[in-house]
Amino acid sequence: MNLTRRIAAIPLFAGLNQEDYDELTMIVTDQEFSRGQTIFSEGDDGVGFFVVDTGLVKIFKLSPDGKEQILHIFGPDEPFAEVAVFSGSAYPAHAQALEKSRIFFFPRKAFIELLRKQPSLALNLLAALSLRLKKFARLIEDLSLKEVPGRLAAHLLYLSNQQQDAQAVQLNISKNQLASLLGTIPETLSRILARMSKQGFISLDGTLIRIKNRDELEELAAGEKKLG
């Protein structure tokens, strides 16, 4: 698939005409990052935004003592750092490739010129930002109001919906990274997974987690049930 057709297949750019796709192809930079490579650091100038073509990217913050809190994990077709398009301010977090990744970079100045000519693209971008805001609100709620078992249950249900499989979910990140995403430590996560398995909520098969009792998992995620 050539670059223009690949860009046209990205949901963020849905509904544009061929001329717009040609212009996007003219301004995009096609980048490759190895596993663990930094894409940008918190405080770097927000010179543009990115879309994942292949691979996985984590967005995270670091505390003064070096503790990591993962904010998002992005996979193919997902944009990130879009706020730079509107504000031009510094990136508010770090971005790192979790595996070998191909990333499309769109420079802010050239992209804004395209937005002025194509309002539907601006609407697509606003929709993406609205969805991101909704995810942030859910993350804040989970970290502040739910105990770790509830956060884990909610995340497994989210993955189930995302992967469109009611019976099982495939973890695409390590358990250490999942612990960071859920605001806990790996040892606590492992204990909770074992307890959930013992009580029949799930079964574990490496990175595959089978959902055995979805109703009780939903009750746990909603805070209506406690993990024994």
C-alpha positions in Angstrom: 0.0 0.0 0.0 1.5 3.4 -1.0 1.7 6.2 1.5 -1.3 8.2 0.2 -3.6 5.2 0.4 -2.3 4.3 3.9 -3.1 7.8 5.1 -6.5 7.7 3.5 -7.3 4.6 5.5 -6.7 6.3 8.9 -10.0 7.1 10.5 -8.8 10.6 11.6 -8.7 11.5 7.9 -12.0 10.0 6.8 -14.1 11.9 4.3 -11.4 14.0 2.7 -10.9 14.3 -1.1 -8.0 13.1 -3.1 -6.4 16.5 -3.2 -6.4 16.6 0.6 -4.8 13.2 0.9 -2.1 14.2 -1.6 -1.4 17.3 0.5 -1.2 15.2 3.7 1.3 12.9 1.9 3.4 16.0 1.0 3.7 17.2 4.6 4.0 13.9 6.5 7.3 12.5 7.8 7.4 8.7 7.9 9.5 7.7 11.0 10.6 4.4 12.5 11.4 3.9 16.2 13.0 0.9 17.8 11.6 -0.7 21.0 12.2 1.6 24.0 13.2 4.6 21.8 11.9 8.0 22.9 9.6 9.8 20.5 9.5 13.0 22.5 10.0 14.1 26.1 7.9 16.2 28.4 8.7 19.8 27.8 9.9 19.4 24.2 8.4 21.9 21.8 5.0 20.8 20.5 6.0 21.1 16.8 3.3 18.6 15.5 1.3 15.5 16.2 1.7 11.8 15.4 -0.4 8.8 14.1 0.7 5.2 14.8 1.0 3.2 11.6 2.4 0.0 13.2 3.5 -0.8 16.7 2.6 0.5 20.1 3.4 3.8 21.9 3.0 4.7 25.5 2.4 8.2 26.8 3.6 8.6 30.4 4.5 11.0 33.2 7.4 10.7 35.6 7.3 11.8 39.2 10.4 13.6 40.7 11.5 10.3 42.2 11.3 8.5 38.8 8.0 6.7 39.3 6.2 6.1 36.0 2.5 6.6 35.5 1.3 5.5 32.1 -1.5 7.7 30.7 -2.3 6.0 27.4 -1.2 3.1 25.2 -1.7 3.8 21.5 -1.8 1.3 18.6 -2.3 1.4 14.8 -4.4 4.3 13.4 -4.5 6.2 16.7 -3.3 9.8 16.8 -1.4 11.3 19.8 -0.1 14.7 20.8 -2.9 16.4 18.9 -3.0 19.2 21.4 0.1 20.6 19.8 -1.8 21.4 16.7 -4.0 23.9 18.5 -1.8 25.2 21.3 1.8 25.0 19.9 2.8 24.5 23.5 5.3 22.0 24.9 4.4 18.3 25.0 2.9 17.7 28.5 4.2 14.1 28.8 6.7 11.6 27.5 6.2 9.3 24.5 8.1 6.1 23.9 7.8 3.2 21.5 6.9 -0.1 23.3 7.9 -2.1 20.3 9.4 -1.5 16.9 7.0 1.1 15.5 6.3 3.1 12.3 4.9 6.6 13.2 3.6 9.3 10.9 4.5 12.8 12.0 2.5 15.9 10.8 4.1 19.3 11.4 1.9 21.8 13.1 2.3 24.8 10.8 1.7 22.8 7.5 -1.2 20.9 9.1 -2.9 24.1 10.3 -2.8 25.4 6.7 -4.6 22.3 5.6 -7.2 22.7 8.4 -8.1 26.2 7.2 -8.9 24.7 3.8 -10.7 21.6 5.0 -13.1 22.2 8.0 -14.2 18.5 8.0 -10.6 17.6 9.0 -10.8 20.0 12.0 -14.1 18.3 13.0 -12.4 14.9 12.9 -9.6 16.2 15.0 -12.0 17.7 17.6 -13.8 14.3 17.7 -10.5 12.6 18.5 -9.7 15.1 21.2 -13.2 14.7 22.7 -12.7 10.9 22.9 -9.3 11.5 24.5 -10.9 13.7 27.1 -13.4 11.1 27.9 -10.7 8.5 28.4 -8.8 10.9 30.7 -12.0 11.5 32.8 -12.4 7.7 33.1 -8.7 7.3 34.1 -9.0 10.0 36.8 -12.2 8.4 38.1 -10.6 4.9 38.2 -7.5 6.1 40.0 -9.3 8.2 42.5 -12.5 6.3 43.3 -11.9 2.6 42.5 -9.7 0.1 44.2 -7.2 -1.8 42.1 -9.5 -4.9 41.5 -12.2 -2.6 40.1 -9.7 -0.7 37.9 -8.4 -4.1 36.6 -11.9 -5.4 35.9 -12.9 -2.1 34.1 -9.7 -2.4 32.0 -10.4 -6.0 31.0 -13.9 -5.1 30.0 -12.6 -2.1 28.0 -10.1 -4.4 26.2 -12.9 -6.9 25.6 -15.1 -4.2 23.9 -12.1 -2.9 22.0 -11.1 -6.3 20.7 -14.7 -7.3 20.1 -14.4 -10.6 22.1 -16.7 -11.1 25.0 -14.9 -14.3 26.1 -11.2 -13.4 26.1 -8.8 -10.5 25.9 -5.2 -10.4 24.7 -2.8 -8.2 26.6 -0.7 -6.2 24.3 1.6 -4.8 27.0 3.6 -6.3 29.8 2.1 -6.8 33.2 4.6 -4.2 34.6 3.2 -1.7 32.1 -0.3 -2.7 32.9 0.4 -2.2 36.6 1.7 1.3 35.8 -1.4 2.1 33.6 -3.6 1.0 36.6 -1.7 3.0 39.1 -0.4 0.0 41.1 2.7 -2.2 41.3 3.4 -5.5 39.5 3.3 -7.6 42.7 -0.2 -6.2 43.6 -1.4 -6.8 40.1 -0.2 -10.4 40.0 -1.9 -11.1 43.4 -5.2 -9.7 42.1 -5.1 -11.6 38.9 -4.5 -14.8 40.9 -7.4 -14.0 43.2 -9.7 -13.2 40.3 -8.7 -16.5 38.6 -9.2 -18.5 41.9 -12.7 -17.0 42.3 -13.7 -17.8 38.8 -13.9 -14.3 37.3 -11.2 -15.1 34.7 -8.6 -17.8 33.7 -5.0 -17.0 32.8 -3.1 -18.4 29.8 0.0 -16.3 29.5 -1.0 -12.9 27.9 -4.5 -14.3 27.1 -7.1 -13.7 29.8 -10.3 -15.6 29.4 -13.4 -14.0 30.9 -15.3 -16.7 32.8 -18.0 -14.6 34.6 -18.6 -11.4 32.8 -21.5 -10.3 35.0 -19.5 -10.5 38.2 -16.6 -8.8 36.4 -18.9 -5.9 35.5 -20.2 -5.7 39.1 -16.6 -5.6 40.3 -15.8 -2.8 37.8 -18.8 -0.8 38.9 -17.9 -1.1 42.6 -21.0 -3.2 43.3 -18.9 -6.2 44.3 -15.7 -6.7 46.3 -13.0 -9.2 45.5 -12.8 -11.8 48.3 
